[in-house]
Amino acid sequence: MAQEDHETRLKRLRMRSMRRGIKEMDILLVRYADARLSALDAGELDAYEALLDENDQDLYQWISGQQPAPRAHAPMVADISRVAARG
């Protein structure tokens, strides 16, 4: 399989951000994707992609502060929460 170029990866991750299934997560994650994805390095994009594999209910609780995020996702969740708080 061919290596995905950076721009294609950004587009794919943005699409995954806005097609979550729970409208609240669509809004929060597409806002984050628009604000930050282009500035993330490859490792940060890997972390974001791993976060997108998580369940929406869990993600919402982590981002809203109702539950602590797992250690592996905590930095990315904190960044998403900061962007969400700015509105």
TORFI-865035 format. One record per atom (N, C-alpha, C): atom name; z, x, y; residue in one letter. Coordinates in pm, whole numbers, plus 50000, padded with zeros to 5 digits. Each point is the difference from the previous one (the first is absolute). Layout:
% TORFI-865035
<node site="CA" zz="Z" xx="X" yy="Y" code="A"/>
...
This chain:
% TORFI-865035
<node site="N" zz="50000" xx="50083" yy="49882" code="M"/>
<node site="CA" zz="50000" xx="49917" yy="50118" code="M"/>
<node site="C" zz="50000" xx="50088" yy="50124" code="M"/>
<node site="N" zz="49922" xx="49962" yy="50100" code="A"/>
<node site="CA" zz="49987" xx="50078" yy="50122" code="A"/>
<node site="C" zz="50129" xx="49992" yy="50083" code="A"/>
<node site="N" zz="50028" xx="50108" yy="50069" code="Q"/>
<node site="CA" zz="50116" xx="50005" yy="50090" code="Q"/>
<node site="C" zz="49976" xx="49904" yy="50117" code="Q"/>
<node site="N" zz="50100" xx="49925" yy="50036" code="E"/>
<node site="CA" zz="49993" xx="49906" yy="50112" code="E"/>
<node site="C" zz="50015" xx="50076" yy="50131" code="E"/>
<node site="N" zz="49910" xx="49977" yy="50096" code="D"/>
<node site="CA" zz="50015" xx="50068" yy="50129" code="D"/>
<node site="C" zz="50113" xx="49935" yy="50081" code="D"/>
<node site="N" zz="50044" xx="50070" yy="50101" code="H"/>
<node site="CA" zz="50117" xx="49959" yy="50079" code="H"/>
<node site="C" zz="49980" xx="49863" yy="50064" code="H"/>
<node site="N" zz="49886" xx="49978" yy="50064" code="E"/>
<node site="CA" zz="49974" xx="49873" yy="50068" code="E"/>
<node site="C" zz="49997" xx="49884" yy="49901" code="E"/>
<node site="N" zz="49942" xx="50020" yy="49884" code="T"/>
<node site="CA" zz="49997" xx="49895" yy="49898" code="T"/>
<node site="C" zz="50140" xx="49969" yy="49953" code="T"/>
<node site="N" zz="50081" xx="50102" yy="49984" code="R"/>
<node site="CA" zz="50139" xx="49979" yy="49957" code="R"/>
<node site="C" zz="50076" xx="49919" yy="50105" code="R"/>
<node site="N" zz="49983" xx="50033" yy="50126" code="L"/>
<node site="CA" zz="50067" xx="49926" yy="50107" code="L"/>
<node site="C" zz="49959" xx="49853" yy="49999" code="L"/>
<node site="N" zz="49872" xx="49974" yy="49983" code="K"/>
<node site="CA" zz="49951" xx="49861" yy="49996" code="K"/>
<node site="C" zz="50058" xx="49925" yy="49880" code="K"/>
<node site="N" zz="50003" xx="50068" yy="49885" code="R"/>
<node site="CA" zz="50054" xx="49937" yy="49879" code="R"/>
<node site="C" zz="50148" xx="49969" yy="50017" code="R"/>
<node site="N" zz="50077" xx="50093" yy="50055" code="L"/>
<node site="CA" zz="50143" xx="49978" yy="50020" code="L"/>
<node site="C" zz="50026" xx="49890" yy="50104" code="L"/>
<node site="N" zz="49918" xx="49995" yy="50102" code="R"/>
<node site="CA" zz="50015" xx="49892" yy="50098" code="R"/>
<node site="C" zz="49975" xx="49865" yy="49933" code="R"/>
<node site="N" zz="49897" xx="49993" yy="49918" code="M"/>
<node site="CA" zz="49969" xx="49874" yy="49931" code="M"/>
<node site="C" zz="50116" xx="49961" yy="49908" code="M"/>
<node site="N" zz="50055" xx="50095" yy="49928" code="R"/>
<node site="CA" zz="50115" xx="49971" yy="49914" code="R"/>
<node site="C" zz="50120" xx="49956" yy="50082" code="R"/>
<node site="N" zz="50011" xx="50048" yy="50122" code="S"/>
<node site="CA" zz="50111" xx="49963" yy="50088" code="S"/>
<node site="C" zz="49990" xx="49855" yy="50045" code="S"/>
<node site="N" zz="49879" xx="49951" yy="50016" code="M"/>
<node site="CA" zz="49984" xx="49865" yy="50054" code="M"/>
<node site="C" zz="49974" xx="49893" yy="49894" code="M"/>
<node site="N" zz="49996" xx="50037" yy="49875" code="R"/>
<node site="CA" zz="49975" xx="49905" yy="49891" code="R"/>
<node site="C" zz="50114" xx="50004" yy="49899" code="R"/>
<node site="N" zz="50121" xx="49979" yy="50049" code="R"/>
<node site="CA" zz="50118" xx="50016" yy="49917" code="R"/>
<node site="C" zz="50035" xx="49876" yy="49920" code="R"/>
<node site="N" zz="49981" xx="49883" yy="50057" code="G"/>
<node site="CA" zz="50041" xx="49879" yy="49932" code="G"/>
<node site="C" zz="50111" xx="49928" yy="50074" code="G"/>
<node site="N" zz="50085" xx="50075" yy="50067" code="I"/>
<node site="CA" zz="50105" xx="49941" yy="50084" code="I"/>
<node site="C" zz="49960" xx="50029" yy="50145" code="I"/>
<node site="N" zz="49983" xx="49893" yy="50077" code="K"/>
<node site="CA" zz="49948" xx="50014" yy="50137" code="K"/>
<node site="C" zz="50083" xx="50095" yy="50085" code="K"/>
<node site="N" zz="50133" xx="49995" yy="49985" code="E"/>
<node site="CA" zz="50086" xx="50089" yy="50079" code="E"/>
<node site="C" zz="49967" xx="50147" yy="49972" code="E"/>
<node site="N" zz="49976" xx="50031" yy="49872" code="M"/>
<node site="CA" zz="49967" xx="50138" yy="49966" code="M"/>
<node site="C" zz="49861" xx="50036" yy="50049" code="M"/>
<node site="N" zz="49906" xx="49906" yy="49995" code="D"/>
<node site="CA" zz="49867" xx="50025" yy="50056" code="D"/>
<node site="C" zz="50013" xx="50042" yy="50147" code="D"/>
<node site="N" zz="50078" xx="49925" yy="50075" code="I"/>
<node site="CA" zz="50015" xx="50026" yy="50143" code="I"/>
<node site="C" zz="50067" xx="50136" yy="50025" code="I"/>
<node site="N" zz="50111" xx="50025" yy="49933" code="L"/>
<node site="CA" zz="50073" xx="50125" yy="50020" code="L"/>
<node site="C" zz="49917" xx="50122" yy="49960" code="L"/>
<node site="N" zz="49937" xx="49992" yy="49884" code="L"/>
<node site="CA" zz="49929" xx="50117" yy="49949" code="L"/>
<node site="C" zz="49868" xx="50026" yy="50070" code="L"/>
<node site="N" zz="49928" xx="49895" yy="50038" code="V"/>
<node site="CA" zz="49874" xx="50026" yy="50072" code="V"/>
<node site="C" zz="50031" xx="50053" yy="50139" code="V"/>
<node site="N" zz="50109" xx="49954" yy="50061" code="R"/>
<node site="CA" zz="50042" xx="50054" yy="50130" code="R"/>
<node site="C" zz="50030" xx="50150" yy="49985" code="R"/>
<node site="N" zz="50072" xx="50034" yy="49894" code="Y"/>
<node site="CA" zz="50031" xx="50141" yy="49975" code="Y"/>
<node site="C" zz="49871" xx="50079" yy="49974" code="Y"/>
<node site="N" zz="49914" xx="49945" yy="49915" code="A"/>
<node site="CA" zz="49875" xx="50069" yy="49967" code="A"/>
<node site="C" zz="49919" xx="50028" yy="50127" code="A"/>
<node site="N" zz="49989" xx="49901" yy="50087" code="D"/>
<node site="CA" zz="49923" xx="50019" yy="50123" code="D"/>
<node site="C" zz="50065" xx="50102" yy="50093" code="D"/>
<node site="N" zz="50130" xx="50003" yy="50003" code="A"/>
<node site="CA" zz="50071" xx="50090" yy="50091" code="A"/>
<node site="C" zz="50010" xx="50143" yy="49949" code="A"/>
<node site="N" zz="50010" xx="50018" yy="49867" code="R"/>
<node site="CA" zz="50040" xx="50132" yy="49951" code="R"/>
<node site="C" zz="49910" xx="50066" yy="49895" code="R"/>
<node site="N" zz="49925" xx="49923" yy="49922" code="L"/>
<node site="CA" zz="49930" xx="50061" yy="49887" code="L"/>
<node site="C" zz="49913" xx="50119" yy="50038" code="L"/>
<node site="N" zz="49927" xx="49989" yy="50108" code="S"/>
<node site="CA" zz="49908" xx="50108" yy="50036" code="S"/>
<node site="C" zz="50074" xx="50130" yy="50034" code="S"/>
<node site="N" zz="50128" xx="49992" yy="50033" code="A"/>
<node site="CA" zz="50079" xx="50120" yy="50035" code="A"/>
<node site="C" zz="50073" xx="50060" yy="49880" code="A"/>
<node site="N" zz="50000" xx="49932" yy="49886" code="L"/>
<node site="CA" zz="50074" xx="50049" yy="49884" code="L"/>
<node site="C" zz="49921" xx="50108" yy="49927" code="L"/>
<node site="N" zz="50073" xx="50100" yy="49949" code="D"/>
<node site="CA" zz="49935" xx="50103" yy="49919" code="D"/>
<node site="C" zz="49985" xx="49950" yy="49856" code="D"/>
<node site="N" zz="49939" xx="50080" yy="49916" code="A"/>
<node site="CA" zz="49971" xx="49957" yy="49862" code="A"/>
<node site="C" zz="50127" xx="49965" yy="49923" code="A"/>
<node site="N" zz="50106" xx="50076" yy="50017" code="G"/>
<node site="CA" zz="50126" xx="49971" yy="49931" code="G"/>
<node site="C" zz="50062" xx="49870" yy="50047" code="G"/>
<node site="N" zz="49993" xx="49976" yy="50130" code="E"/>
<node site="CA" zz="50052" xx="49874" yy="50054" code="E"/>
<node site="C" zz="49917" xx="49881" yy="49954" code="E"/>
<node site="N" zz="49868" xx="50020" yy="49991" code="L"/>
<node site="CA" zz="49915" xx="49893" yy="49948" code="L"/>
<node site="C" zz="50033" xx="49972" yy="49854" code="L"/>
<node site="N" zz="50029" xx="50105" yy="49924" code="D"/>
<node site="CA" zz="50043" xx="49981" yy="49860" code="D"/>
<node site="C" zz="50127" xx="49917" yy="49995" code="D"/>
<node site="N" zz="50095" xx="50030" yy="50089" code="A"/>
<node site="CA" zz="50127" xx="49926" yy="50003" code="A"/>
<node site="C" zz="49975" xx="49854" yy="50038" code="A"/>
<node site="N" zz="49911" xx="49976" yy="50096" code="Y"/>
<node site="CA" zz="49969" xx="49863" yy="50041" code="Y"/>
<node site="C" zz="49933" xx="49925" yy="49885" code="Y"/>
<node site="N" zz="49909" xx="50066" yy="49934" code="E"/>
<node site="CA" zz="49931" xx="49935" yy="49887" code="E"/>
<node site="C" zz="50098" xx="49966" yy="49888" code="E"/>
<node site="N" zz="50094" xx="50088" yy="49973" code="A"/>
<node site="CA" zz="50103" xx="49972" yy="49899" code="A"/>
<node site="C" zz="50085" xx="49881" yy="50043" code="A"/>
<node site="N" zz="50030" xx="49991" yy="50128" code="L"/>
<node site="CA" zz="50078" xx="49887" yy="50050" code="L"/>
<node site="C" zz="49923" xx="49869" yy="49982" code="L"/>
<node site="N" zz="49869" xx="50004" yy="50021" code="L"/>
<node site="CA" zz="49918" xx="49879" yy="49983" code="L"/>
<node site="C" zz="50000" xx="49950" yy="49856" code="L"/>
<node site="N" zz="50035" xx="50084" yy="49907" code="D"/>
<node site="CA" zz="50007" xx="49958" yy="49859" code="D"/>
<node site="C" zz="50127" xx="49920" yy="49970" code="D"/>
<node site="N" zz="50093" xx="49998" yy="50093" code="E"/>
<node site="CA" zz="50126" xx="49928" yy="49980" code="E"/>
<node site="C" zz="49983" xx="49850" yy="50023" code="E"/>
<node site="N" zz="50094" xx="49924" yy="49949" code="N"/>
<node site="CA" zz="50003" xx="49855" yy="50012" code="N"/>
<node site="C" zz="50025" xx="49958" yy="50145" code="N"/>
<node site="N" zz="49928" xx="49898" yy="50045" code="D"/>
<node site="CA" zz="50014" xx="49954" yy="50139" code="D"/>
<node site="C" zz="50142" xx="49957" yy="50034" code="D"/>
<node site="N" zz="50067" xx="49931" yy="49910" code="Q"/>
<node site="CA" zz="50136" xx="49954" yy="50028" code="Q"/>
<node site="C" zz="50092" xx="50119" yy="50023" code="Q"/>
<node site="N" zz="49986" xx="50104" yy="49919" code="D"/>
<node site="CA" zz="50080" xx="50121" yy="50019" code="D"/>
<node site="C" zz="49965" xx="50068" yy="50132" code="D"/>
<node site="N" zz="49870" xx="50015" yy="50026" code="L"/>
<node site="CA" zz="49957" xx="50063" yy="50124" code="L"/>
<node site="C" zz="50056" xx="49929" yy="50122" code="L"/>
<node site="N" zz="49995" xx="49869" yy="49999" code="Y"/>
<node site="CA" zz="50049" xx="49924" yy="50115" code="Y"/>
<node site="C" zz="50150" xx="50023" yy="50021" code="Y"/>
<node site="N" zz="50075" xx="50000" yy="49892" code="Q"/>
<node site="CA" zz="50144" xx="50024" yy="50012" code="Q"/>
<node site="C" zz="50029" xx="50141" yy="50052" code="Q"/>
<node site="N" zz="49923" xx="50098" yy="49957" code="W"/>
<node site="CA" zz="50021" xx="50137" yy="50046" code="W"/>
<node site="C" zz="49965" xx="50013" yy="50148" code="W"/>
<node site="N" zz="49883" xx="49949" yy="50037" code="I"/>
<node site="CA" zz="49952" xx="50015" yy="50138" code="I"/>
<node site="C" zz="50087" xx="49921" yy="50097" code="I"/>
<node site="N" zz="50047" xx="49884" yy="49958" code="S"/>
<node site="CA" zz="50085" xx="49917" yy="50087" code="S"/>
<node site="C" zz="50145" xx="50046" yy="50001" code="S"/>
<node site="N" zz="50036" xx="50096" yy="49916" code="G"/>
<node site="CA" zz="50136" xx="50052" yy="49996" code="G"/>
<node site="C" zz="50096" xx="49918" yy="49917" code="G"/>
<node site="N" zz="49951" xx="49903" yy="49926" code="Q"/>
<node site="CA" zz="50086" xx="49918" yy="49915" code="Q"/>
<node site="C" zz="50052" xx="50078" yy="49879" code="Q"/>
<node site="N" zz="49922" xx="50096" yy="49954" code="Q"/>
<node site="CA" zz="50037" xx="50087" yy="49889" code="Q"/>
<node site="C" zz="49957" xx="50142" yy="50035" code="Q"/>
<node site="N" zz="50073" xx="50099" yy="49952" code="P"/>
<node site="CA" zz="49955" xx="50138" yy="50025" code="P"/>
<node site="C" zz="49877" xx="50032" yy="49915" code="P"/>
<node site="N" zz="49911" xx="50076" yy="50057" code="A"/>
<node site="CA" zz="49881" xx="50043" yy="49927" code="A"/>
<node site="C" zz="50038" xx="50110" yy="49901" code="A"/>
<node site="N" zz="49931" xx="50008" yy="49887" code="P"/>
<node site="CA" zz="50023" xx="50113" yy="49909" code="P"/>
<node site="C" zz="49973" xx="50132" yy="50073" code="P"/>
<node site="N" zz="50070" xx="50102" yy="49961" code="R"/>
<node site="CA" zz="49990" xx="50131" yy="50066" code="R"/>
<node site="C" zz="49855" xx="50046" yy="50017" code="R"/>
<node site="N" zz="49918" xx="49980" yy="49897" code="A"/>
<node site="CA" zz="49860" xx="50046" yy="50005" code="A"/>
<node site="C" zz="49921" xx="49930" yy="50110" code="A"/>
<node site="N" zz="50036" xx="49878" yy="50033" code="H"/>
<node site="CA" zz="49926" xx="49923" yy="50100" code="H"/>
<node site="C" zz="50070" xx="49994" yy="50135" code="H"/>
<node site="N" zz="50121" xx="50048" yy="50009" code="A"/>
<node site="CA" zz="50080" xx="49985" yy="50122" code="A"/>
<node site="C" zz="49932" xx="50052" yy="50126" code="A"/>
<node site="N" zz="49941" xx="50119" yy="50001" code="P"/>
<node site="CA" zz="49936" xx="50048" yy="50124" code="P"/>
<node site="C" zz="49884" xx="49910" yy="50046" code="P"/>
<node site="N" zz="49917" xx="49957" yy="49906" code="M"/>
<node site="CA" zz="49887" xx="49915" yy="50035" code="M"/>
<node site="C" zz="50048" xx="49863" yy="50047" code="M"/>
<node site="N" zz="50099" xx="49944" yy="49932" code="V"/>
<node site="CA" zz="50055" xx="49870" yy="50040" code="V"/>
<node site="C" zz="50060" xx="50010" yy="50140" code="V"/>
<node site="N" zz="50070" xx="50108" yy="50030" code="A"/>
<node site="CA" zz="50057" xx="50018" yy="50133" code="A"/>
<node site="C" zz="49890" xx="50006" yy="50106" code="A"/>
<node site="N" zz="49891" xx="50067" yy="49971" code="D"/>
<node site="CA" zz="49890" xx="50009" yy="50095" code="D"/>
<node site="C" zz="49936" xx="49863" yy="50021" code="D"/>
<node site="N" zz="49980" xx="49925" yy="49893" code="I"/>
<node site="CA" zz="49943" xx="49865" yy="50011" code="I"/>
<node site="C" zz="50095" xx="49911" yy="50080" code="I"/>
<node site="N" zz="50128" xx="50011" yy="49976" code="S"/>
<node site="CA" zz="50098" xx="49920" yy="50073" code="S"/>
<node site="C" zz="49999" xx="50029" yy="50149" code="S"/>
<node site="N" zz="49984" xx="50128" yy="50035" code="R"/>
<node site="CA" zz="49992" xx="50037" yy="50142" code="R"/>
<node site="C" zz="49877" xx="49938" yy="50066" code="R"/>
<node site="N" zz="49888" xx="50006" yy="49932" code="V"/>
<node site="CA" zz="49877" xx="49940" yy="50055" code="V"/>
<node site="C" zz="50017" xx="49849" yy="50012" code="V"/>
<node site="N" zz="50059" xx="49938" yy="49899" code="A"/>
<node site="CA" zz="50020" xx="49854" yy="50001" code="A"/>
<node site="C" zz="50092" xx="49959" yy="50115" code="A"/>
<node site="N" zz="50101" xx="50081" yy="50027" code="A"/>
<node site="CA" zz="50096" xx="49967" yy="50106" code="A"/>
<node site="C" zz="49936" xx="50004" yy="50138" code="A"/>
<node site="N" zz="49899" xx="50083" yy="50014" code="R"/>
<node site="CA" zz="49930" xx="50010" yy="50129" code="R"/>
<node site="C" zz="49912" xx="49879" yy="50025" code="R"/>
<node site="N" zz="49962" xx="49932" yy="49891" code="G"/>
<node site="CA" zz="49919" xx="49879" yy="50012" code="G"/>
<node site="C" zz="49865" xx="50030" yy="50045" code="G"/>
